[in-house]
Amino acid sequence: MSTTKFIQLEEDLQDYSFTIEKAQQAIIDQEVSKYPIFVVHQHEIELGVLLVDGTNLGLQWSINASTLEEFLSKQIIQPERVESFKQVYKDTDQYFCCFVLSELGANFIFLPKEAK
C-alpha cells in the first residue's frame, strides 16, 4: 500500500473511529468474536456488515465489520493459519485490525487507536 493511500486511510478511519470502536466493542461484548476485523474497501463486497458507506459520505474508503470466524468460513484465512493469525493479532484496547482491499491487493494492518 502506498504511503499516500495509507495516510488517506488513516484520516478516513480517524473520522469514524468512534463508530468503529463501538462496533468492535459490541462484537467482543456480545461474544460474537474475540477477533473483530474491519474490512476497508473501495468497491462493493460481500464480507461482513456495512459500517461506513464511504461512497455516500464522499470518502475513498468504506468499512465493513467482520470477524476471524467469517474469514475462516469464507476461506479467506485457511484453518492451518488461524493460530498464526491469533498470535499476530494486536490488543483491541489499542488497535483496530483492518483488512484493506485495494488495487494493490489485500493486506492486514493494525491501526493504532487515538490516545484517550
Beta strands, then each sheet from edge to edge (+ up, - down):
strand 1: 36-41
strand 2: 49-52
strand 3: 62-67
strand 4: 95-102
strand 5: 105-112
sheet 1: 2+ 3- 1+ 4+ 5-
end
